Amino acid sequence: MTVWRKSSRSATETACVEIAHLPGGVAVRDSKNRSGPVLAFPARSAASFLARLKRV
């Protein structure tokens, strides 16, 4: 079973993304359309993306 999480900072918001940890990577989806498309990224790509966000 995939466990989806939304940031605690967006608890009252509806236009958010949710993230799920997968074996070897992460998945991202739109919180408004939970049955819609999912983007999956390898762990290395996700880690690189997050590291770049922290530098901005």
CORJO-V874546 format. One record per backbone hydrogen bond with DSSP energy under -1.0 kcal/mol. CO is the residue of the C=O (numbers start at 1). NH is the residue of the N-H. Records with the same first field share a line. If there is no record, write none. Layout:
BEGIN
CO: NH / NH
END
This chain:
BEGIN
5: 19
7: 10
8: 11
10: 13
14: 16
16: 31
18: 29
19: 5
20: 27
22: 25
24: 43
25: 22
26: 41
27: 20
28: 39
29: 18
33: 36
39: 28
41: 26
42: 46
43: 47
44: 48
45: 49
46: 50
47: 51
48: 52
49: 53
50: 54
END
